[in-house]
Amino acid sequence: MRNGVPYKIDKLDNANVGEKIRLRRRALRRLMEIGSVPFVLDAYAGYGRIWAQCYRDFDGVAIEKVEEKCYALASMRPTWPVYCTDSPSAIKQGILSRFPINFVDCDTYGAPWEAIETFFASMGHQGQEWGVEPVFQPRLDIVATDGGGLGARFTGLWELPRFQPYVQRFGAARMFERYPEVAKEMIQDLARPAGYELVDWIALRCGRDKSMLVFWAGMQC
Ligand SMILES: C[S@@+](CC[C@H](N)C(=O)[O-])C[C@H]1O[C@@H](n2cnc3c(N)ncnc32)[C@H](O)[C@@H]1O
């Protein structure tokens, strides 16, 4: 049961890995075409399979909450700091002040939204309250894996406060069908107050029943 709903998230670290890797490589290529050098926040780093396929040649920082995986990550990428903690908490505690992050990877089992919300919140008033002073980035890219579509299929996500404005706009019965648009609007609504406009967007449905969304949002200030 999850929020009283009889469904469960498929906890495979690298389900749909082919789609994930292709999308990330495309996003990285775009960033480099426009002359930016990626500095990656690998916020749900797992055992680093995506890192090995996508980020090996770049600088960055990894977060992973499972200790055993952190040891594996640290030995795999000696030049990257590895934080063994909860990602939204690390963002609140100022990871953006310490590193010039312009490429954020939220490869979650479930929903990436808490991390993404915290990321943008840390650029505004809330960030000031938390003592965060983000390193300014004119271009920002986020790639994410979002299992929220599964909840959209079962309940329309009306029970989760962050989705309520979108449930009102799209209707609970259409949240699953419209979930890629919902995700795009959510990113735009979070990025706008931080001064970013969406300029690149790709969302792919994947997984056994197409309930998983893998997306890339490229934004500019
Ligand atoms: C889908 S896997 C990531 C796979 C990884 N990208 C790779 O290439 O191997 C999700 C990972 O997020 C970690 N995780 C879950 N919740 C987390 C949190 N709140 N903060 C940090 N890591 C978390 C899990 O332990 C798991 O290793």
The ligand as an ORCA input file, in Angstrom:
! r2SCAN-3c Opt
* xyz 0 1
  C      17.136      3.924     -9.764
  S      18.410      3.853     -8.605
  C      19.688      4.786     -9.347
  C      20.532      4.018    -10.300
  C      21.753      4.795    -10.720
  N      21.430      5.975    -11.473
  C      22.732      3.914    -11.488
  O      23.055      4.265    -12.618
  O      23.160      2.886    -10.986
  C      17.887      4.947     -7.339
  C      18.877      5.116     -6.224
  O      18.460      6.179     -5.387
  C      18.783      5.853     -4.051
  N      17.920      6.690     -3.217
  C      16.609      6.509     -2.923
  N      16.142      7.539     -2.190
  C      17.186      8.401     -2.025
  C      17.334      9.662     -1.378
  N      16.286     10.229     -0.741
  N      18.529     10.281     -1.408
  C      19.591      9.703     -2.041
  N      19.517      8.498     -2.683
  C      18.332      7.866     -2.671
  C      18.524      4.355     -3.955
  O      19.254      3.761     -2.904
  C      18.994      3.889     -5.326
  O      20.339      3.489     -5.280
*
